[in-house]
Amino acid sequence: MLGKKFAACHIDRVESHYGNIMIRGWAAGLKKSQGTGGGNLEISVLDGKGKRLQVYTERLVRDDVNQMFGLEAGLKTGFHILVDRAVLDTPEVFLVFSDGKESLKKKLRVNVHGPAARLYYTHFSQKRQEDYDLWVRRQAPGVREAREQKKQKFARNPLFSVVIPLYNTPRSFLKEIVDSVLEQTYPKVELCLADGSEGSEIEGWLRRNYPREKRIRYRKLRENRGISENTNAAIKMARGEFIFFADHDDVLARDAMYEAARAVNADPRIDVIYTDEDKINRSGTAYFAPHFKPDFSMELLCCNNYICHLFGVRRDLLKKAGLLDPKYDGAQDYDLVLRCCEKAEQICHIPRVLYHWRTHPASTAGNPDSKKYAFEAGRRAVQAHYERTGIPARVENTDLLGRYRTYYEISGNPKVTILIPNRDHGEDLARCIRSVQGKTAYENYEILVIENNSREKETFELYRELQENGEARVITWEHPFQYAALHNFAVKEARGDYLVFLNNDTEVISESWLEEMLGICQKPQVGAVGAKLFYPDGTIQHAGVILGLGGVAGHIYAGFPGDRDGYAARLVSVQDLSAVTGACMMTKKAVYQELGGMDERFAVAYNDVDYCLRLREAGYSVVFTPYAALYHYESKTRGYEDTLEKQKRLEKETEAFRKRWGELLKKGDPFYNPNLSLKKADCSLRLSGEERQGEG
């Protein structure tokens, strides 16, 4: 064995995906006689019978690991291993690390048993990647910072109550959660424990281990009444201005309540608080699967309880919303979050990992199949939300456990005008219109083609055919191409109450695309709805616009495989966003006119993003739906910025956009997360040298 001569090895992730086992981690070797090592460690993979496997191995530079062990910069201490599942005869593999000598070998068992997993969380694929486990430890307050937080004098010092239902809780888990609450750097915290366990040992254990701790409020319940009623018993013990919910086997970050106090002091209107979270292993020694969340999105919340942990609510609001309902046991927290968010004036998201959710075989975090009843309860909770708020909709489960799809009922039979600008490219236009006509289930629509300086005879023959057959109306914009002005002109001719801006280089995929967009757009608060667009090869062209991504604004997951779920399943979830592309965007005609249309300063670039941001500024929401799917043969008509004139125009429009929305760009996109990269479109972890959202 390596013993003291072997510094460390760590498995960051084991993923079952697309028929392969992907193993990621690092190994640092150190021999006192040599000084430095680690980069020269060999890695081999054995199956459970000791047979060496042929695998793909990529070595990665891990500066974080090198710095931690004092190794020289540039050493490839990280690794990414790909194992073909088809060659495995056993449910596990072993990794062997060696420097070529018998005395420097170590086997590390990696269990790869189980069905292929669908991945929702960060893919650490950078060549110089950081280890999340190390990253999150660096985010925690150090000794000096913790001392300063404890001395912090706030204008308001509300009492926070952390409520936890107990049931046969393992003592090691109980000690961790109790200590994590009592060691908070914000002092005005109480812990309320309602114990539904079968015996009375916990009470004695608490008295022995915390004999003088007055912040613990404990009640032994006469019987176990289920998680909802047990939690309600803990709530009734609470005296705090805010109630925070935790599970009996999880852990709070030590600065969780401090950050909550800071938020409440910054905005006294706050009714609901939630934070980012991650998972810890059973022993509490490793952190993984961080969930870096967006700011509040009711659309996303109706797809999945993305708020989850840590969740806190003002006591007065909780009284109005009501306590936990046993009808939704298994998803009782989801039901409560929905009811509280319906009534909240201000919902605060703290973009810090302040809650660690433990995974073990009986937990939903570690084994979703262990509580399938919970996912059906979640579906009923979302359905109840629509019924309370008067939204006619039907909720169904999806093949992703705990993620739901909503089918909205369309009110009436409103006409939709589909506006398609065109300059020649008759073949593209014909394909676009034929796909709309052949694949659109919703029938009450009209197509309005905006002719703009075409020259080809075939184009005008197509126009004549379309109009003679009643397939489209054609109007003419005789000025140079100007996307914003062209649409402002065309909207005046639209007969529909709803408008769809559609590029001529698109092709419909999903028959329900128009119904999906219309059902959402009919909501009073919704100003625009965007679709999911694919390149012809099936990769993602558009799944939403993120401010600051790549500089000013970029498409999330652009160029990635179209069959992926994406980070936190955002590629397959309806959600609020800051902006969507005008290549396929629906808006209400009345709202478009209310805003004065598109800003004509943005002739070609950013006009759609600017329109979306002005919608949000006016109090409307912008929504992306993955259920409206089209192909987009991007830039076939207009072309790329490949001339000096086009580049100068783009620079001018970029500067105008930065000038108008500079403060928002500086603050950061509310529907992204400052811990995620703005240099990559894959929602990967922001590296230490990369500027955060809201900085600079």
Disulfide bonds with the S-S distance in Angstrom:
none
